[in-house]
């Protein structure tokens, strides 16, 4: 699902504790031992995580539909 509005993306990031910003990129981070062998693995605070990055393109941010809760949607 493409999100084209910065305001809508900010609302989504604010409502999901596993999402955060890195500049214009939205980052999803979740704990898992699979991070130990994943190319997306991240070791932080003595725990392994996987980190997925959603870089905005011409059409906006392409994020999974499951991130868009009942408060968000197509505007």
C-alpha positions as CSV (number, residue, x, y, z in Angstrom):
1,X,0.0,0.0,0.0
2,X,1.4,3.4,-0.9
3,X,1.1,6.3,1.5
4,X,1.6,9.6,-0.3
5,X,0.8,12.0,2.5
6,X,3.5,12.9,5.1
7,X,0.8,13.7,7.6
8,X,-0.8,10.2,7.1
9,X,2.6,8.5,7.4
10,X,3.4,10.5,10.6
11,X,0.1,9.3,12.1
12,X,0.9,5.7,11.2
13,X,4.4,5.9,12.7
14,X,3.1,7.6,15.9
15,X,0.5,4.8,16.4
16,X,2.9,1.9,16.0
17,X,5.7,1.5,18.6
18,X,7.8,-0.7,16.3
19,X,8.1,2.1,13.7
20,X,10.4,5.1,13.8
21,X,11.9,7.7,11.5
22,X,15.4,8.0,10.1
23,X,15.2,11.1,8.1
24,X,12.5,10.5,5.5
25,X,12.9,6.7,5.9
26,X,10.5,4.7,8.1
27,X,12.1,1.9,10.0
28,X,10.4,-1.2,11.4
29,X,12.4,-3.0,14.1
30,X,11.3,-6.2,15.9
31,X,13.2,-8.5,18.2
32,X,14.0,-12.0,16.9
33,X,16.9,-14.4,17.1
34,X,16.8,-14.7,13.3
35,X,18.5,-11.3,13.3
36,X,21.7,-13.2,14.2
37,X,22.0,-14.6,10.6
38,X,19.9,-12.1,8.6
39,X,21.4,-9.4,6.4
40,X,18.8,-7.1,8.0
41,X,20.0,-8.1,11.5
42,X,20.7,-5.6,14.2
43,X,22.3,-6.2,17.6
44,X,21.4,-3.6,20.2
45,X,21.1,-3.7,24.0
46,X,22.2,-7.4,24.1
47,X,19.3,-8.5,21.8
48,X,19.0,-9.4,18.1
49,X,16.5,-7.6,15.9
50,X,15.5,-7.4,12.3
51,X,15.2,-4.0,10.8
52,X,13.2,-3.2,7.6
53,X,13.5,0.1,5.9
54,X,10.7,1.8,3.9
55,X,12.4,4.5,1.8
56,X,9.9,6.9,0.1
57,X,9.8,6.7,-3.7
58,X,8.0,8.7,-6.4
59,X,4.7,7.1,-5.3
60,X,5.3,7.6,-1.6
61,X,6.1,5.0,1.1
62,X,5.2,1.4,0.1
63,X,4.3,-0.2,3.4
64,X,2.3,-3.4,4.3
65,X,-1.4,-2.8,4.6
66,X,-1.4,-4.4,8.1
67,X,0.4,-1.2,9.3
68,X,-2.6,0.9,8.5
69,X,-5.0,0.6,11.4
70,X,-8.7,1.4,11.6
71,X,-7.9,5.1,12.2
72,X,-5.9,5.4,9.0
73,X,-6.9,4.7,5.5
74,X,-7.0,6.2,2.1
75,X,-7.8,9.9,2.3
